[in-house]
Amino acid sequence: MEKMPLEINGVDFSEDTERLGYSIVYEDRIGGQTMTMQNGDRWEDVIVRKPRLVWRLDSLTMTRLAALHEAINAAVYVRVKFYDTATATLKTAWFHGTISAQEVGVIRAGGYYRFRAPVLSMTAR
């Protein structure tokens, strides 16, 4: 089964993601004209709807985790290529990324440390 695409600043991290893919939520950015009427109805000034992506990663080697850190810390906002469920297309946009706590796993055969399934969160600019 092909994994969902994840490319950050031109580096492909698709193989580091879990087989089940990722979650995507579209968050509304609210403007200053939001108000509540006397009858209790709320009118929201939605300026734009932006995606927030969350990938659960496979366990990573130190090298792959370092590469991921380098990619998301290259700038405040980095270019991410992902599958957009709203448009059913591959899309490229600017995101700010964070990685959850990285827990060192067991030492594998060959003496390699692996980091247990960190979570990558990307918030659109």
N, C-alpha and C positions, 0 to 999 in steps of 0.2 A: 504494500500500500504506500502510495506517495505521501510524503508529509507536507503540511501546509507551508508555504514559502515564508521565510523570514530572512530578509537581507538588510543589514545595517551598514550605511556608508559604503556600499559596494561589497561587503563581506557577507557570504552566505552562511547563516547559522541554522538553516532548515534541518540539517541532520542532528542538531543538538536538541531539538524540540521533542516533546513526547508525541507518540503516535496519534493521540486523540486531538492534536491541534491546539487551539487557543480559544479564549473567550473574547468577545468584542461587545462593548456597550457604547451607545451613542449618548454623549452628555450634551445638554443644552447650555450654551453660554448666554446668560441673562443680562439684558441691558438695563439702563437706569429708568426706563419708562414702565417698569413692572408696578402694578397697583392692585389693591383689593377694593372692590366696590362696596357700597353701603349694604347691599343685599348679601354680601359674603362671596360673591363670584370673584375669582382672581383672573386678572389679565396679565399674562407674562410677555414681556418684550424679549422674545428669543432672537438673538442676533445671528447665531450660527449653531449648528449641531456638529460636534466633533467626536471622532472615535477615541476610545480608550481600549488598549489591547493588553491582554495578560496571557503570557505563555508560561506553562510549566515545563521546565527543561528536564532532559535526562540527566543522570549524574554526569558531571563534567570533570575532565582532567584539569590540572593546574594550567596547562597551556591554553586549553579552550576557554576556561574561565577568564584568564588574563586577556585573551583576544576579545572576549565579549566586553569586559571592562573598558578596554582600549577603544572599542567601537562606540560604546554609548557615552564615553567621557571625552570623545574627540572635540565636542563643542556642547554648549548648553542644549541646542536642538540638533538632532542628527536625522539624516535622510533614511527612511524606513520603507521598504517595499513589502507589501502584505496583500492578502486576499481580502477585499472589502465585501462583506456580505450584503450590504445595502445595494450595491451596484452590480454584484456578481462579477467583478473584474479585479485584476491585479492593479494595485494603486501604489503610488509613491507619495509620501507626505513627510512633513517635519514633525518629530516627536522628541519629548524629553523622557529619558529612560531611567529606571531604578531597578536594582536587583535585590531580592530579599536576602536575609541572612544566609551566609554560605557556611553550611555545616560540613565539616570534614567527615567523610565516610571511612569505611574500613580500608586497609591497605590491600590492594588487589595483587594477584600474581604478578611478579616482576617488580614489585615495590612501588607501584604508582598510587599516589593518593587520588581519591576522587571526591568530588563535592556532591552531596546528596541533593538532587532535584531542587535547585533554586528556582525562584519565580521571577520572571522578567515582566515588568509593567511599563508600558509606553503610553504617555499622554500627549495627544496632539497639541501643536502650538495654536 
